[in-house]
Amino acid sequence: MCINVSHDNLMCRYHPDLEDEVAEKKGFSPMIMKGKQLKGYCYVEPEGFQKPEDFEYWIKICLDYNKIAKVSKSSKNK
């Protein structure tokens, strides 16, 4: 996954080193799976991407990371 739409939110995958930076952004919500926060993944509520420059920020960090991200084991087996 690179970036996706989940209901009204963006679902983003970005470099985990950016976690502190993105956590400060408006609309940020951490992705929680089985009670644990997934570093490098988040949801962004509409207020966080309504402005073109905010939307471009999320697209850019996701596309930048997509170039170097590893495919998950479950995706390789499909």
ZITA-V382545 format. One record per residue. N is the residue number from 0. PSI is psi as a letter, one per 30 degrees, with the letter a starting at -180 (none if undefined). OMEGA is omega as a letter, one per 40 degrees, with the letter a starting at -180 (NA if undefined). NEAR is the number of other ideal C-beta (glycine too) atoms within 12 Angstrom. Layout:
BEGIN
[[N:PSI:OMEGA:NEAR] [N:PSI:OMEGA:NEAR]]
END
This chain:
BEGIN
[[0:k:i:23] [1:d:i:24] [2:k:a:29] [3:l:i:20] [4:k:i:17] [5:j:a:18] [6:c:i:12] [7:f:a:16] [8:l:i:22] [9:k:i:36] [10:j:a:28] [11:k:i:43] [12:k:a:34] [13:l:a:38] [14:k:a:23] [15:f:i:23] [16:f:a:14] [17:g:a:25] [18:e:a:23] [19:e:i:14] [20:e:a:17] [21:f:i:34] [22:f:i:21] [23:f:a:13] [24:k:i:29] [25:k:i:20] [26:f:a:26] [27:k:i:31] [28:k:a:26] [29:l:i:24] [30:k:a:29] [31:k:i:13] [32:k:i:13] [33:h:i:7] [34:g:a:8] [35:k:i:10] [36:k:i:18] [37:j:i:22] [38:k:i:21] [39:g:i:29] [40:k:i:34] [41:l:i:38] [42:k:i:31] [43:j:i:37] [44:l:a:22] [45:e:a:20] [46:f:a:18] [47:f:i:26] [48:g:i:31] [49:e:i:17] [50:k:a:15] [51:e:a:10] [52:e:i:14] [53:e:i:23] [54:e:i:24] [55:e:i:16] [56:e:a:28] [57:e:i:39] [58:e:a:23] [59:e:a:22] [60:e:i:34] [61:e:i:31] [62:e:i:19] [63:e:a:21] [64:e:a:27] [65:f:a:21] [66:f:a:14] [67:f:a:16] [68:k:i:22] [69:k:i:12] [70:k:i:14] [71:l:a:14] [72:e:a:8] [73:e:i:8] [74:e:i:10] [75:e:a:8] [76:f:a:7] [77:none:NA:7]]
END
